Amino acid sequence: MITLAAAALAGCATEATVPGEPVRGDVVTERGVITLELATDKAPLTVCNFLSYVTDGHYEGGSFFRTVVAATNDNPNPISVIQGATPRGSDDDLNPPVALERTRDTGLSHMAGTISMARDGPDTATSSFFIVVEDAPSLDYGGARNPDGQGFAAFGRVTAGMDVVQEIHRSPADAEEQLTPPVKILAATVVGEVPAPCRP
């Protein structure tokens, strides 16, 4: 694992777009490895925020704690996703919240395999993220999953390990969509170099 100061990484990318190749990362769970390709060029603020938690090991010991299944989701715009968090939980705000990079601006969309940031209001995302299991356009800008219509910040996609995502998604959960038990995150790592826009 590459270790850098999380506080220094947070908010390093300030431009709307940053040229460069996508960054690869691995989320190692007790069910297997999920490999990600992170869109630094399209969602630099969100990628750098995520990497600020990854590079200092803050997801280690965390978990995928929630599974949302469209068929049973009590929402007018049902979705199928799994949600992960640090050991401190889904409201872990070790770093300041990141500005919302809307799919309207990034050109990304919430297709199956997309990784995105959980949030309440706009500009409130911190550490909790989710992976889309089935295409979910209601999570994009203008979608109705969140009443404010601003959507969520997609910032990459799963390139390997979607079978692990699906297995977690099918795991037992309670009436509150909480996995019983949660699926542990053993480690989260960057493969190769941390991209320049995310360095202090």
C-alpha positions in Angstrom: 0.0 0.0 0.0 1.2 3.5 -0.8 1.1 5.6 2.3 0.7 9.4 2.1 -0.8 12.0 4.4 -4.6 11.8 3.9 -5.0 15.4 5.0 -2.5 16.6 2.4 -4.2 14.5 -0.3 -7.7 15.8 0.4 -8.7 18.5 -2.0 -5.4 18.6 -4.0 -7.2 18.4 -7.3 -8.8 21.7 -7.9 -9.3 21.8 -11.7 -12.4 20.6 -13.4 -10.4 18.1 -15.5 -7.0 16.6 -15.2 -5.3 14.9 -18.2 -3.9 11.4 -17.6 -4.6 7.7 -17.6 -7.2 6.2 -15.3 -5.9 4.9 -11.9 -6.3 1.3 -10.9 -7.1 0.3 -7.3 -8.0 -2.9 -5.5 -10.5 -3.3 -2.7 -9.7 -6.6 -1.0 -12.7 -8.1 0.8 -13.1 -11.4 2.7 -15.1 -12.6 -0.4 -12.5 -11.6 -2.9 -10.9 -8.7 -4.7 -12.7 -5.9 -6.5 -10.5 -4.1 -9.0 -11.4 -0.5 -9.9 -10.5 1.9 -12.7 -10.8 5.5 -11.3 -11.6 8.3 -13.7 -9.0 10.9 -12.6 -9.5 12.8 -15.8 -13.3 13.2 -15.4 -13.9 13.3 -11.7 -10.6 14.4 -10.1 -12.0 15.9 -6.9 -13.9 12.7 -6.1 -11.0 10.4 -7.1 -8.5 12.3 -5.0 -10.9 12.3 -2.1 -11.4 8.5 -2.3 -7.6 8.0 -2.7 -7.0 10.1 0.4 -8.8 7.4 2.4 -7.2 4.6 0.5 -3.6 5.6 0.7 -3.6 6.0 4.5 -5.4 2.7 5.1 -8.6 4.1 6.4 -10.8 1.5 4.6 -8.8 -1.4 6.1 -11.0 -3.0 8.7 -14.1 -1.3 7.3 -16.9 -3.2 5.5 -19.5 -3.4 2.9 -22.4 -2.9 5.4 -25.4 -2.3 3.2 -27.1 -4.0 0.2 -29.9 -2.4 -1.7 -32.0 -4.7 -3.8 -34.3 -3.1 -6.4 -36.9 -5.8 -6.1 -37.4 -5.0 -2.4 -36.2 -1.4 -2.2 -38.9 0.8 -0.6 -38.4 3.8 -2.9 -40.2 5.1 -5.9 -36.9 4.9 -7.8 -35.4 1.5 -6.7 -31.8 0.7 -7.2 -29.4 -2.2 -6.7 -26.1 -1.3 -5.0 -23.7 -2.3 -2.2 -22.3 0.3 0.1 -18.9 0.4 1.8 -17.4 2.4 4.7 -14.4 2.8 6.9 -14.4 1.2 10.4 -15.7 4.5 11.7 -18.9 4.0 9.7 -20.8 5.7 6.8 -20.5 9.2 8.4 -16.8 9.1 8.7 -15.7 12.7 8.0 -12.0 12.4 8.7 -11.4 14.6 5.7 -13.6 17.6 4.7 -16.6 16.9 2.5 -15.9 16.9 -1.3 -17.6 19.1 -3.8 -20.2 17.2 -5.8 -19.0 16.4 -9.4 -22.3 15.9 -11.1 -22.6 13.4 -13.9 -23.9 16.3 -16.1 -20.4 17.6 -16.0 -18.3 14.5 -15.8 -20.1 12.6 -18.6 -20.1 9.5 -16.4 -23.2 7.5 -15.6 -24.4 5.0 -13.1 -24.2 1.8 -15.1 -23.6 -1.6 -13.6 -20.2 -1.7 -12.1 -19.9 2.1 -11.5 -18.3 3.2 -8.2 -19.8 6.4 -6.7 -19.9 8.4 -3.5 -22.7 8.2 -1.0 -24.0 11.6 0.2 -26.9 13.4 1.9 -27.0 17.0 0.5 -24.8 18.2 -2.4 -21.2 18.7 -1.4 -21.5 16.4 1.7 -19.7 13.2 0.5 -16.8 12.1 2.7 -15.7 8.4 2.8 -18.7 6.1 2.2 -19.0 4.8 -1.4 -21.2 2.4 -3.3 -21.0 0.1 -6.3 -23.9 -0.2 -8.7 -25.1 -3.7 -9.4 -27.7 -2.9 -12.1 -27.9 0.2 -14.3 -29.4 3.0 -12.3 -30.0 6.2 -14.3 -32.0 7.6 -11.3 -28.6 8.1 -9.6 -27.4 10.5 -12.4 -27.9 14.2 -12.5 -31.6 14.9 -13.0 -32.5 11.5 -11.6 -35.1 11.2 -8.9 -33.4 8.9 -6.5 -32.4 11.9 -4.4 -35.2 14.5 -4.3 -32.7 17.4 -5.0 -32.1 15.9 -8.5 -28.4 16.6 -8.4 -27.4 12.9 -8.6 -24.4 11.3 -7.2 -20.7 11.5 -8.0 -19.7 8.5 -10.2 -15.9 8.3 -10.4 -14.9 5.0 -11.8 -15.9 1.4 -12.6 -15.2 -2.2 -11.6 -12.9 -3.9 -14.1 -12.6 -7.2 -12.3 -14.4 -8.8 -9.4 -18.0 -8.0 -10.4 -18.8 -11.6 -9.3 -17.6 -10.5 -5.8 -19.8 -7.5 -5.9 -22.8 -9.6 -6.9 -22.1 -12.2 -4.2 -22.0 -9.4 -1.6 -25.2 -8.0 -3.0 -27.0 -11.4 -2.5 -25.8 -11.7 1.1 -28.3 -11.8 3.9 -29.6 -8.5 5.2 -32.1 -7.2 7.7 -35.2 -5.1 7.1 -33.0 -1.9 7.1 -30.9 -3.2 4.2 -27.9 -3.8 6.6 -25.8 -6.8 5.8 -25.9 -9.5 8.5 -23.0 -9.8 9.0 -21.2 -7.0 7.1 -18.5 -8.1 4.6 -15.1 -7.1 5.8 -12.7 -4.9 3.8 -9.3 -6.3 4.4 -7.4 -3.6 2.5 -7.7 -1.0 -0.2 -4.7 -0.2 -2.3 -3.6 1.9 -5.3 -1.9 -0.2 -8.0 1.1 1.8 -9.2 1.6 5.5 -8.6 -0.8 8.0 -6.9 -1.7 10.3 -9.8 -0.1 13.7 -9.8 -3.3 15.7 -9.2 -3.8 13.9 -5.9 -0.3 14.5 -4.5 0.4 17.3 -2.0 
